[in-house]
Amino acid sequence: MPNISDAKASANKRWDDQNKDKKKLYRYRSYSRKYVRELADLEDLEELTTMIKQRKIEIESTQ
């Protein structure tokens, strides 16, 4: 990995510190996509499908 300048490292740290929730969301989204693509078996995917449908209903009912 190439070295980055001190200014860029400092800017990255500032962004990370100011955007903890956004960073957490990006990380969890990435983990979930990797799980679905590479690790989940059929039973896992069926459970996730059910969970997604339930979550959609919850979100739609609050709008």
C-alpha positions in Angstrom: 0.0 0.0 0.0 1.5 3.3 -1.0 2.3 5.9 1.7 -0.1 8.8 2.1 0.8 12.3 3.0 0.4 13.5 6.6 -2.2 16.0 5.4 -4.3 13.2 3.8 -3.9 11.0 6.9 -5.0 13.9 9.1 -8.0 14.6 6.8 -9.0 10.9 6.8 -8.8 10.8 10.6 -10.9 14.0 10.9 -13.6 12.5 8.6 -13.6 9.2 10.5 -14.0 11.1 13.8 -16.8 13.3 12.5 -18.7 10.4 10.7 -18.6 7.5 13.1 -22.2 6.5 12.4 -21.8 6.7 8.7 -18.6 4.7 8.8 -20.3 2.0 10.9 -23.2 1.8 8.4 -20.7 1.4 5.5 -18.8 -1.3 7.4 -22.0 -3.3 8.3 -23.4 -3.0 4.8 -20.1 -4.4 3.4 -20.1 -7.3 5.9 -23.7 -8.2 5.1 -23.1 -8.2 1.3 -20.0 -10.3 1.7 -21.9 -12.8 3.9 -24.8 -13.1 1.4 -22.5 -13.4 -1.6 -19.8 -15.8 -0.2 -20.9 -17.5 3.0 -24.6 -17.9 3.4 -26.2 -21.2 2.5 -29.8 -21.7 1.3 -31.2 -21.9 4.8 -29.5 -18.7 5.8 -30.7 -16.9 2.7 -34.3 -18.0 3.4 -34.1 -16.6 7.0 -32.6 -13.4 5.7 -35.4 -13.1 3.1 -38.0 -13.4 5.9 -36.1 -10.8 8.0 -35.9 -8.4 5.1 -39.6 -8.7 4.4 -40.5 -8.0 8.0 -38.1 -5.0 8.2 -39.7 -3.6 5.0 -43.1 -3.8 6.6 -41.8 -2.0 9.7 -40.3 0.8 7.7 -43.3 1.2 5.5 -45.6 1.4 8.5 -43.7 4.3 10.0 -43.8 6.5 6.9 
